[in-house]
Amino acid sequence: MIKNGHHVTEDQSEEAGCRKPGASTCSPEKRKRVVRLWCDGCYDMVHYGHSNQLRQAKSMGDYLIAGVHTDEEISKHKGPPVFTQEERYKMVRAIKWVDEIVEGAPYVTTLETLDKYNCDFCVHGDDITLTVDGKDTYAEVKRAGRYRECKRTQGVSTTDLVGRMLLMTKAHHSNMDNTNYQQHTDNFGKGATVHSPWTGVSQFLQTSQKIIQFASGKEPQPGDTIIYVAGAFDLFHIGHVDFLEMVYKQAEKPYVIVGLHFDQEVNRYKRKNYPIMNIHERTLSVLACRYVSEVVIGAPYAVGKDLLDHFKVDLVCHGKTEVFPDKDGADPYAEPRRRGIFRTIDSGNNLTTDDIVQRIIENRLQFEARNQKKEAKEMAVIEAMKRRAHQQQEVLQDEATAH
């Protein structure tokens, strides 16, 4: 059970109070100083790695602006995106650490862009982003000292997720009952020829600290309407966001609890090679959504009396997607239906995880080429960095010998 959500914490209230004219909680100088941050990217197939970058960036200041590139810019520099720019804009807006987004942000981050949006500095992960001709997209802001770095999230990348779907293997479910099951998170999109530390993905290891960082820990407040939804929420995408936003609008003061099913349960009713992301990855993805208040990890498939009473659930929602029966063939929503608190939500978006996989499969050659192109550019940079380091070492040795 993980608490999350929209409710403003006491610390956030105090910080907001600091910035209000006439507030007495801090000095006038402190009230005037709001640190504005800039993050930009493709944000294609938004995952917990993107969310974690934005979370880390927000912790460095007060107001976070996320610039999102157009489809045209991404195709030019990297290859075709999986999601359209409109889908990507909406996904980034739904991340709870983002205060504002800029649509159609330039691929190369310049001082002009930072100044245009009154940003003190930009934040990026400790990997490297290259233009079509292999240049560092952050070179200018780095030279000006207006660049900050955060840690890249281990265990995931868009390249990796595309690779998982391209492989379409069922192997990561064959050892679900084995103690080594967690190993399936390691290197799904990583072939034998991958060497780049940025494209290559190391194993994702969930920790309680990581969950705490993503969760807000707020309890329901008096007058809140407690709404429960359940599902796999695999490859957390725009269809999920539209659904959760619509669920959130069902009450004036919503407290949305998301029940996430264990991997074995998801594989039982979804079959094929699902889920593509494991329970730990799906937990962080859902926690990053601004419409979610709390997550139940490994929720029971049947929404029964115990769960409804324990969380004091006022409303249970499900989308217009198929409701799969429980192991015994029973309706998992029988109890909320009996209580008259079940509601079917039409989000107006019928996109499913299956649809995303189909996008990848239909454009398999393009995405494989994109991954290889990205890897080649990164390896060229690594080799150049090695040569530069070697040359610097030789200069130092020559100087030492001369003395």
C-alpha positions as CSV (number, residue, x, y, z in Angstrom):
1,M,0.0,0.0,0.0
2,I,1.6,3.2,-1.2
3,K,0.2,6.7,-0.5
4,N,0.5,9.3,-3.2
5,G,-1.5,12.1,-4.6
6,H,-2.7,15.7,-5.2
7,H,-3.0,16.9,-1.6
8,V,-0.6,19.7,-0.8
9,T,1.8,18.8,2.0
10,E,2.4,21.2,4.9
11,D,5.9,21.9,3.6
12,Q,4.5,22.8,0.2
13,S,1.9,25.0,1.8
14,E,4.6,26.8,3.8
15,E,6.7,27.3,0.6
16,A,3.7,28.6,-1.3
17,G,3.0,30.9,1.6
18,C,6.6,32.3,1.4
19,R,5.8,33.5,-2.1
20,K,2.5,35.2,-1.3
21,P,2.7,39.0,-0.8
22,G,2.5,39.9,2.8
23,A,3.4,36.4,4.1
24,S,5.3,36.5,7.4
25,T,6.8,33.1,7.2
26,C,10.0,34.2,5.5
27,S,12.0,37.3,4.5
28,P,11.0,39.5,1.6
29,E,14.2,38.5,-0.2
30,K,13.3,34.8,0.0
31,R,9.7,35.5,-1.2
32,K,11.0,37.2,-4.3
33,R,13.4,34.4,-5.3
34,V,11.6,31.6,-7.2
35,V,14.1,29.2,-8.9
36,R,12.7,28.2,-12.3
37,L,14.0,25.0,-14.0
38,W,13.9,23.7,-17.5
39,C,13.9,20.1,-18.6
40,D,13.4,19.0,-22.2
41,G,13.2,15.8,-24.1
42,C,11.3,13.5,-26.5
43,Y,9.4,11.9,-23.6
44,D,8.4,9.1,-25.9
45,M,6.8,6.2,-24.1
46,V,6.9,8.1,-20.8
47,H,8.2,5.8,-18.1
48,Y,9.3,6.0,-14.5
49,G,12.8,7.0,-15.7
50,H,11.4,10.2,-17.2
51,S,9.3,10.8,-14.1
52,N,12.3,10.3,-11.9
53,Q,14.4,12.8,-13.9
54,L,11.6,15.4,-13.5
55,R,11.2,14.6,-9.8
56,Q,15.0,15.1,-9.2
57,A,14.9,18.3,-11.3
58,K,11.9,19.7,-9.3
59,S,13.9,19.1,-6.1
60,M,16.6,21.6,-7.3
61,G,14.2,24.5,-7.5
62,D,10.6,25.7,-7.3
63,Y,8.9,25.8,-10.7
64,L,9.5,23.2,-13.4
65,I,8.9,23.7,-17.1
66,A,9.2,20.7,-19.4
67,G,9.9,21.3,-23.0
68,V,8.6,18.5,-25.4
69,H,10.0,18.1,-28.9
70,T,7.8,17.7,-32.0
71,D,7.5,14.5,-34.0
72,E,9.4,16.2,-36.9
73,E,12.4,17.1,-34.6
74,I,12.6,13.6,-33.1
75,S,12.4,11.9,-36.5
76,K,15.2,14.2,-37.7
77,H,17.6,13.5,-34.9
78,K,16.7,10.1,-33.5
79,G,14.1,8.3,-35.7
80,P,10.3,8.0,-35.5
81,P,8.7,8.4,-32.1
82,V,6.2,5.7,-30.8
83,F,3.7,8.3,-29.7
84,T,2.5,11.4,-31.4
85,Q,3.4,14.8,-30.1
86,E,-0.1,15.5,-28.8
87,E,0.0,12.2,-26.9
88,R,3.4,13.1,-25.5
89,Y,2.4,16.6,-24.5
90,K,-0.5,15.2,-22.5
91,M,1.6,12.4,-20.8
92,V,4.1,14.9,-19.5
93,R,1.4,17.3,-18.2
94,A,0.1,14.4,-16.1
95,I,3.4,14.0,-14.3
96,K,2.9,15.5,-10.8
97,W,6.2,17.3,-10.6
98,V,5.7,19.3,-13.8
99,D,4.3,22.8,-13.4
100,E,4.1,23.8,-17.1
101,I,5.0,22.3,-20.5
102,V,6.2,24.0,-23.6
103,E,5.0,22.3,-26.8
104,G,7.4,22.1,-29.7
105,A,10.6,22.8,-27.7
106,P,13.8,23.0,-29.8
107,Y,15.9,19.9,-29.9
108,V,19.1,21.8,-29.0
109,T,18.8,23.6,-25.7
110,T,20.1,27.2,-26.0
111,L,20.5,30.1,-23.6
112,E,17.8,31.9,-25.7
113,T,15.3,29.2,-24.7
114,L,16.2,29.4,-21.0
115,D,15.9,33.2,-21.1
116,K,12.6,33.1,-23.0
117,Y,11.0,31.1,-20.2
118,N,12.9,32.9,-17.4
119,C,14.6,29.7,-16.3
120,D,17.7,29.8,-14.1
121,F,19.2,26.6,-15.5
122,C,18.3,23.3,-17.2
123,V,18.5,19.8,-15.8
124,H,19.3,16.6,-17.6
125,G,20.3,13.1,-16.7
126,D,23.9,11.9,-16.6
127,D,23.7,10.3,-20.1
128,I,24.2,12.2,-23.3
129,T,21.8,13.5,-25.9
130,L,23.2,14.0,-29.4
131,T,22.0,15.9,-32.5
132,V,21.8,14.2,-35.9
133,D,25.4,15.2,-36.6
134,G,26.6,13.9,-33.2
135,K,26.9,17.1,-31.2
136,D,26.0,17.4,-27.5
137,T,22.6,19.2,-27.4
138,Y,23.5,20.9,-24.1
139,A,26.9,22.2,-25.1
140,E,25.9,25.9,-25.0
141,V,24.2,25.9,-21.6
142,K,27.0,23.8,-20.2
143,R,29.6,26.4,-21.3
144,A,27.5,29.2,-19.7
145,G,27.3,27.3,-16.3
146,R,23.5,27.0,-16.6
147,Y,23.3,23.2,-16.7
148,R,22.6,20.8,-13.8
149,E,22.8,17.0,-13.8
150,C,20.7,14.4,-12.1
151,K,21.2,10.7,-11.9
152,R,19.8,8.5,-14.8
153,T,17.3,5.9,-13.5
154,Q,18.8,2.4,-13.7
155,G,16.8,-0.4,-15.3
156,V,14.8,1.4,-18.0
157,S,14.9,3.4,-21.2
158,T,12.6,4.0,-24.1
159,T,15.1,2.0,-26.2
160,D,14.9,-0.9,-23.7
161,L,11.1,-0.9,-23.7
162,V,11.0,-0.9,-27.5
163,G,13.4,-3.8,-27.4
164,R,11.2,-5.8,-24.9
165,M,8.3,-5.5,-27.3
166,L,10.4,-6.3,-30.4
167,L,11.6,-9.5,-28.8
168,M,8.0,-10.4,-27.9
169,T,9.4,-13.2,-25.7
170,K,7.4,-15.1,-23.1
171,A,10.7,-16.1,-21.3
172,H,10.3,-13.4,-18.6
173,H,7.2,-15.2,-17.3
174,S,8.5,-18.7,-17.4
175,N,10.2,-18.4,-14.0
176,M,7.6,-16.4,-12.2
177,D,7.6,-18.8,-9.2
178,N,11.4,-18.9,-9.2
179,T,13.4,-16.9,-6.7
180,N,15.4,-15.5,-9.6
181,Y,12.3,-14.0,-11.1
182,Q,13.5,-10.4,-10.7
183,Q,16.3,-11.1,-13.2
184,H,13.8,-10.7,-16.0
185,T,14.1,-6.9,-15.6
186,D,17.7,-7.0,-16.9
187,N,18.5,-6.0,-20.4
188,F,15.4,-6.9,-22.4
189,G,16.2,-4.5,-25.2
190,K,19.9,-5.2,-25.0
191,G,21.4,-7.3,-27.7
192,A,24.9,-8.9,-27.7
193,T,26.4,-6.0,-29.7
194,V,25.3,-3.3,-27.3
195,H,28.2,-1.5,-25.4
196,S,27.0,2.0,-24.7
197,P,26.3,2.6,-21.0
198,W,23.5,5.0,-22.0
199,T,21.6,2.7,-24.3
200,G,22.4,-0.5,-22.4
201,V,20.2,-1.0,-19.3
202,S,21.3,-2.4,-16.0
203,Q,19.0,-4.3,-13.7
204,F,16.3,-2.2,-11.9
205,L,16.2,-2.9,-8.2
206,Q,13.2,-1.6,-6.3
207,T,13.9,-0.1,-2.9
208,S,11.6,1.4,-0.2
209,Q,13.5,4.7,-0.6
210,K,12.6,4.9,-4.3
211,I,8.9,4.3,-3.5
212,I,9.0,6.9,-0.7
213,Q,10.5,9.4,-3.2
214,F,7.6,8.9,-5.6
215,A,4.8,8.8,-3.0
216,S,3.4,11.7,-1.0
217,G,2.1,9.7,1.9
218,K,-1.1,11.7,2.4
219,E,-4.1,10.1,4.1
220,P,-7.6,10.8,2.8
221,Q,-9.0,14.0,4.2
222,P,-12.5,14.6,5.6
223,G,-15.0,15.1,2.8
224,D,-12.8,13.2,0.3
225,T,-14.6,10.8,-2.1
226,I,-12.5,7.6,-2.1
227,I,-12.5,6.1,-5.6
228,Y,-11.0,2.7,-6.3
229,V,-9.7,1.4,-9.7
230,A,-7.7,-1.7,-10.5
231,G,-5.8,-3.2,-13.3
232,A,-2.3,-3.9,-14.8
233,F,-1.5,-0.3,-16.0
234,D,1.2,-1.9,-18.1
235,L,3.4,0.5,-20.2
236,F,1.6,3.4,-18.5
237,H,0.3,5.4,-21.4
238,I,-2.0,8.1,-22.6
239,G,-5.0,5.8,-22.5
240,H,-4.4,5.2,-18.8
241,V,-3.9,9.0,-18.2
242,D,-7.2,9.9,-19.9
243,F,-9.0,7.2,-17.9
244,L,-7.5,8.3,-14.5
245,E,-8.2,12.0,-15.3
246,M,-11.9,11.1,-16.0
247,V,-12.0,9.1,-12.7
248,Y,-10.5,12.1,-10.9
249,K,-13.3,14.3,-12.2
250,Q,-16.0,12.0,-10.7
251,A,-16.0,13.9,-7.4
252,E,-15.3,17.4,-6.1
253,K,-12.6,16.1,-3.7
254,P,-11.4,12.8,-5.2
255,Y,-8.9,10.4,-3.5
256,V,-8.0,7.9,-6.2
257,I,-6.6,4.5,-5.1
258,V,-5.1,2.3,-7.8
259,G,-4.9,-1.4,-7.2
260,L,-2.1,-3.0,-9.2
261,H,-2.3,-6.7,-9.9
262,F,0.8,-8.9,-9.5
263,D,2.6,-10.0,-12.7
264,Q,1.3,-13.6,-12.4
265,E,-2.3,-12.3,-12.2
266,V,-1.8,-10.0,-15.2
267,N,-0.3,-12.8,-17.2
268,R,-3.3,-15.0,-16.3
269,Y,-5.9,-12.7,-17.8
270,K,-3.8,-10.9,-20.4
271,R,-1.8,-13.9,-21.5
272,K,0.8,-13.5,-24.4
273,N,4.0,-12.0,-22.9
274,Y,2.3,-9.5,-20.6
275,P,3.0,-7.6,-18.5
276,I,5.9,-6.0,-20.3
277,M,6.8,-4.0,-17.2
278,N,7.0,-5.8,-13.8
279,I,5.0,-4.9,-10.7
280,H,7.9,-2.7,-9.3
281,E,8.1,-0.7,-12.6
282,R,4.4,-0.3,-12.9
283,T,4.1,0.9,-9.3
284,L,6.5,3.9,-9.9
285,S,4.8,4.7,-13.2
286,V,1.4,5.0,-11.6
287,L,2.7,6.9,-8.5
288,A,4.1,9.6,-10.8
289,C,0.6,10.4,-12.1
290,R,-1.0,13.5,-10.6
291,Y,-4.5,12.0,-10.6
292,V,-3.4,9.1,-8.3
293,S,-3.6,9.4,-4.5
294,E,-2.5,5.9,-3.4
295,V,-1.4,2.6,-4.8
296,V,-2.1,-0.9,-3.6
297,I,0.7,-3.2,-4.7
298,G,-0.5,-6.7,-5.5
299,A,-4.2,-5.9,-5.1
300,P,-6.6,-8.9,-5.1
301,Y,-8.3,-9.4,-8.5
302,A,-11.8,-9.6,-7.0
303,V,-12.8,-6.2,-5.5
304,G,-14.4,-7.8,-2.4
305,K,-16.0,-6.7,0.8
306,D,-12.7,-6.7,2.8
307,L,-11.0,-4.3,0.4
308,L,-14.0,-2.0,0.1
309,D,-14.5,-1.8,3.9
310,H,-10.8,-1.4,4.7
311,F,-10.3,1.6,2.4
312,K,-13.9,2.9,3.0
313,V,-14.4,3.0,-0.8
314,D,-17.2,5.3,-2.0
315,L,-17.0,4.5,-5.7
316,V,-15.4,1.8,-7.9
317,C,-14.6,2.6,-11.5
318,H,-13.7,0.6,-14.6
319,G,-13.1,1.7,-18.1
320,K,-14.9,0.4,-21.2
321,T,-12.4,-2.3,-21.7
322,E,-13.3,-6.0,-21.2
323,V,-13.7,-7.2,-17.6
324,F,-11.9,-10.6,-17.4
325,P,-13.5,-13.1,-15.0
326,D,-11.7,-14.3,-11.9
327,K,-10.1,-17.7,-11.7
328,D,-13.4,-19.3,-10.7
329,G,-15.2,-17.5,-13.5
330,A,-16.9,-15.0,-11.2
331,D,-17.3,-11.3,-11.9
332,P,-14.5,-9.4,-10.0
333,Y,-16.8,-6.4,-9.5
334,A,-19.8,-8.4,-8.2
335,E,-19.6,-6.8,-4.7
336,P,-19.4,-3.1,-5.8
337,R,-22.2,-3.8,-8.2
338,R,-24.3,-5.2,-5.4
339,R,-23.6,-2.1,-3.3
340,G,-24.5,0.2,-6.2
341,I,-21.1,1.9,-6.2
342,F,-19.8,0.6,-9.5
343,R,-19.4,3.0,-12.4
344,T,-18.2,2.4,-16.0
345,I,-16.1,5.3,-17.2
346,D,-15.8,6.4,-20.8
347,S,-12.6,8.3,-21.1
348,G,-13.0,8.9,-24.9
349,N,-9.7,7.1,-25.5
350,N,-9.7,3.4,-26.4
351,L,-5.9,3.1,-26.7
352,T,-4.6,-0.1,-25.0
353,T,-1.2,-1.7,-24.3
354,D,-1.9,-4.1,-27.1
355,D,-2.2,-1.2,-29.5
356,I,1.2,0.2,-28.5
357,V,2.8,-3.2,-29.0
358,Q,1.2,-3.3,-32.5
359,R,2.7,0.2,-33.3
360,I,6.1,-1.2,-32.5
361,I,5.7,-4.5,-34.4
362,E,4.3,-2.8,-37.5
363,N,7.3,-0.4,-37.6
364,R,9.8,-3.0,-36.4
365,L,12.5,-2.2,-38.9
366,Q,12.3,1.5,-38.3
367,F,12.6,1.1,-34.5
368,E,15.4,-1.4,-34.8
369,A,17.3,1.0,-37.0
370,R,16.6,3.8,-34.5
371,N,18.1,1.8,-31.7
372,Q,21.2,0.9,-33.7
373,K,21.6,4.5,-34.9
374,K,21.5,5.8,-31.3
375,E,23.9,3.2,-30.1
376,A,26.4,4.0,-32.9
377,K,26.3,7.7,-32.1
378,E,26.9,7.1,-28.4
379,M,29.8,4.7,-29.1
380,A,31.4,7.3,-31.3
381,V,31.2,9.8,-28.4
382,I,32.7,7.3,-26.0
383,E,35.6,6.6,-28.3
384,A,36.2,10.3,-28.7
385,M,36.1,10.8,-24.9
386,K,38.6,7.9,-24.5
387,R,41.0,9.5,-27.1
388,R,40.7,12.9,-25.4
389,A,41.5,11.4,-22.0
390,H,44.4,9.5,-23.5
391,Q,45.8,12.6,-25.1
392,Q,45.5,14.5,-21.8
393,Q,47.3,11.7,-20.0
394,E,50.2,11.9,-22.5
395,V,50.5,15.7,-22.1
396,L,50.7,15.2,-18.3
397,Q,53.3,12.5,-18.7
398,D,55.4,14.7,-21.1
399,E,55.2,17.6,-18.6
400,A,56.3,15.4,-15.7
401,T,59.2,14.1,-17.8
402,A,60.3,17.6,-18.8
403,H,60.5,18.6,-15.1
